[in-house]
Each structure stands twice: as C-alpha cells, then as structure tokens.
C-alpha cells in the first residue's frame, strides 16, 4: 500500500465519520453542525475518495497479475 492510498483512505474515513456523527447528533436531538447540502457533499466526497483508493489498489493488483498472465500465455504459445 502506497502512502497516497493510506492518506486517501484516512480522508475518506474521516469524512464518513463526520457525516455519521452529524446523522447521530440529529437523531439524538442534538443540534446538527452540517446543513443538508453540506451533509450531502461530505458523503459524496467520502464516496469519491473511497472509490479512488479502490481503483488505485485494483490497478496495482492488476499490474502484478497481468505479468503472470502474460508469461502463462507465452508458455502456452511456445508449446
């Protein structure tokens, strides 16, 4: 896992935690600290960062398996 992945997943988790805390505060009758639009944008940003991290990790995992698939394909063609 690269450093960028770590920071992005922490940012995503932090934004989701902020969203979740706002929802819980509203449920308990405590004054909420985000408006509806801010709440939506916070959740949207958390989802975007999460998807970016997943795509980065998939690309990294795919690069390793692609090399092994190419070598297997070459071996089959040589036979």
C-alpha positions as CSV (number, residue, x, y, z in Angstrom):
1,X,0.0,0.0,0.0
2,X,1.4,3.3,-1.0
3,X,1.4,6.4,1.2
4,X,-1.1,8.1,-1.2
5,X,-3.5,5.2,-0.7
6,X,-3.2,5.5,3.1
7,X,-3.9,9.2,3.2
8,X,-6.9,8.9,0.8
9,X,-8.5,6.1,2.8
10,X,-8.0,8.1,6.0
11,X,-9.5,11.1,4.4
12,X,-12.5,9.1,3.2
13,X,-13.0,7.5,6.6
14,X,-12.7,10.9,8.3
15,X,-15.3,12.4,6.0
16,X,-17.6,9.5,6.6
17,X,-17.1,9.8,10.3
18,X,-18.1,13.5,10.1
19,X,-21.2,12.6,8.2
20,X,-22.1,9.8,10.6
21,X,-21.6,12.0,13.6
22,X,-23.9,14.6,12.1
23,X,-26.6,12.0,11.5
24,X,-26.3,10.6,15.0
25,X,-26.4,14.1,16.5
26,X,-29.6,14.8,14.6
27,X,-31.1,11.5,15.7
28,X,-30.4,12.2,19.4
29,X,-31.9,15.7,19.1
30,X,-28.5,17.5,19.5
31,X,-28.0,20.5,17.2
32,X,-26.5,19.3,13.9
33,X,-23.4,21.0,12.6
34,X,-23.9,20.4,8.9
35,X,-26.7,21.7,6.7
36,X,-28.4,19.2,4.3
37,X,-26.2,20.3,1.4
38,X,-23.0,20.2,3.4
39,X,-24.0,16.7,4.6
40,X,-24.6,15.5,1.1
41,X,-21.3,17.0,-0.2
42,X,-19.5,15.4,2.7
43,X,-20.9,11.9,1.9
44,X,-20.3,12.5,-1.8
45,X,-16.6,13.4,-1.1
46,X,-16.1,10.4,1.2
47,X,-17.5,8.1,-1.5
48,X,-15.3,9.6,-4.3
49,X,-12.1,9.3,-2.2
50,X,-13.1,5.7,-1.3
51,X,-13.6,4.8,-5.0
52,X,-10.3,6.4,-6.0
53,X,-8.5,4.3,-3.4
54,X,-10.2,1.1,-4.6
55,X,-9.3,1.9,-8.2
56,X,-5.7,2.6,-7.3
57,X,-5.4,-0.7,-5.4
58,X,-7.2,-2.6,-8.2
59,X,-4.7,-1.2,-10.7
60,X,-1.8,-2.1,-8.5
61,X,-3.1,-5.7,-8.1
62,X,-3.9,-6.0,-11.8
63,X,-0.4,-5.0,-12.7
64,X,1.1,-7.9,-10.8
65,X,-1.4,-10.5,-12.1
66,X,-1.0,-9.2,-15.7
67,X,2.6,-10.1,-15.8
68,X,1.9,-13.6,-14.6
69,X,-0.9,-14.0,-17.2
70,X,1.4,-12.8,-20.0
71,X,4.1,-15.3,-19.0
72,X,1.5,-18.1,-18.9
73,X,0.2,-17.1,-22.3
74,X,3.7,-17.1,-23.8
75,X,4.3,-20.6,-22.3
76,X,1.1,-21.9,-23.9
77,X,2.1,-20.4,-27.3
78,X,5.5,-21.9,-27.2
79,X,4.2,-25.4,-26.6
